[in-house]
Amino acid sequence: MARSTFAGYAPHPLYMERGEGAHIFDVDGNEYIDYLLALGPLILGHRPPGVTRAVVDVLERSGSMLGTNHPLEPELAERVVRAIPGAELVRFSNSGTEAVMMALRLARAFTGKRLIVRFEGHFHGWSDAIHWSVRPAIPAAGLEHAPRPLPAVPGIPEELAESLIVLPWNRPELLERTIRDRHHEIAAVITEPLMANNGCIEPLPGFLRAIREITAAHGVLLILDEVITGFRLALGGAQEYYGVRADLATFAKALGAGYPISAVAGRRDVMELVARNEVPYLGTYNTNSVVVAAAIAALDELARPGTYERLFALGDRLANGLRDEFRGAGIPALVQGLGPVFQLWFTDTPATTYREAVARAKPTFYATFQQAMLRRGVLFHPSQHEHFFLSTAHDEEDIERTLEAARGAVAEIRDRFV
Ligand SMILES: Cc1ncc(COP(=O)(O)O)c(C=O)c1O
């Protein structure tokens, strides 16, 4: 789905052959500057030499997996615990979906409570338990202040609705009321710290702190789903960037820089349920040598001084440059998100919730721009609700070439829409 015409790729899906740094090459040999970055993992670009070397080394030295504990595991765990505020213990698996599943289970097991509060428009992986109300059709989704939980796809048992409360994001008063009224039933609130999966809506000032305070005051856990923000907004992810501390946080994507590894990290007393095997963290491929070696190399690279300053500076230049190309052509435009992950919106007022994003979305215009850029050698996701990713492999020249392409693309499409 993420790669098909259903995801918006038109007139046909793309077939790519190889990547190198910030560039990707299709099967016909065409080169593109890549802001899709494999949906986010490639924060160091394609084939970062340090990571590739670590993987080849471990394969030659010890093989792909051992099925026992091995010395690289604590090496990685120490790096994660050092980087992430609030991470006292950590466990690894292979996808963001698994990490979120585990965090939800841990929250329920630790609190002895059943309900999870999630926000409309957020994506937390595709397990039955949480793949709800991601991009619901508004007419079916109930009242704005009290959305009806809707399974994101057929095949999810309807009765799981009973285990969820869905709320609009960025509305602290609604969350506060819900938690005050039902805290004895609510195990956790799960949120993306930056609503990356619906066009990169930022938390309003004080919103994350409000979630933290109201949950802590009522014995409800806060799960930050940092699958996109982790190791991207800062080495310490959104917890460092926004100065908010989760009880549990989930990581994937940038952690492995292209290799399938994920993690749950958080409070010792909660994570000890795993350590004591009361809530076993299962998975044949968990902490296999390849992904652990890759993640160690990735984190060492990301920890170099200046990494995030440079990512933000380049990202801001690109985002503001794109916005200005549209404004210069008389088309309202703004940027939502942050340097390393952002989205362009064709409106004057930023969205703060999923429903506002739907109201402001210009999907056809956006997709037309995406196709015009693709023809000019720039790749990003065709959906208005996705985003641009930036990697450490992008450089000034990539940004300049992208903005030049945008100039041509805006001129080409302006006459068709304005
Ligand atoms: C915030 C968030 N959580 C969870 C997931 C699921 O991760 P994965 O695709 O690795 O299962 C994603 C994937 O995009 C995500 O963006």
The ligand as an SDF file (V2000), in Angstrom:
LIG
                    3D

 16 16  0  0  0  0  0  0  0  0999 V2000
    4.4530    7.2080   14.6900 C   0  0  0  0  0  0  0  0  0  0  0  0
    4.5380    5.8200   14.1220 C   0  0  0  0  0  0  0  0  0  0  0  0
    4.3210    4.7760   14.9310 N   0  0  0  0  0  0  0  0  0  0  0  0
    4.4060    3.5040   14.4890 C   0  0  0  0  0  0  0  0  0  0  0  0
    4.6930    3.2240   13.1780 C   0  0  0  0  0  0  0  0  0  0  0  0
    4.7980    1.8080   12.6950 C   0  0  0  0  0  0  0  0  0  0  0  0
    6.1240    1.4910   12.4450 O   0  0  0  0  0  0  0  0  0  0  0  0
    6.5010    0.2800   11.4470 P   0  0  0  0  0  0  0  0  0  0  0  0
    6.1030    0.6990   10.0710 O   0  0  0  0  0  0  0  0  0  0  0  0
    7.9880    0.1310   11.6280 O   0  0  0  0  0  0  0  0  0  0  0  0
    5.7520   -0.9190   11.9350 O   0  0  0  0  0  0  0  0  0  0  0  0
    4.9220    4.2910   12.2820 C   0  0  0  0  0  0  0  0  0  0  0  0
    5.2470    4.0390   10.8640 C   0  0  0  0  0  0  0  0  0  0  0  0
    5.2510    4.9040   10.0470 O   0  0  0  0  0  0  0  0  0  0  0  0
    4.8370    5.6130   12.7770 C   0  0  0  0  0  0  0  0  0  0  0  0
    5.0160    6.6720   11.9700 O   0  0  0  0  0  0  0  0  0  0  0  0
  1  2  1  0
  2  3  1  0
  2 15  2  0
  3  4  2  0
  4  5  1  0
  5  6  1  0
  5 12  2  0
  6  7  1  0
  7  8  1  0
  8  9  2  0
  8 10  1  0
  8 11  1  0
 12 13  1  0
 12 15  1  0
 13 14  2  0
 15 16  1  0
M  END
$$$$
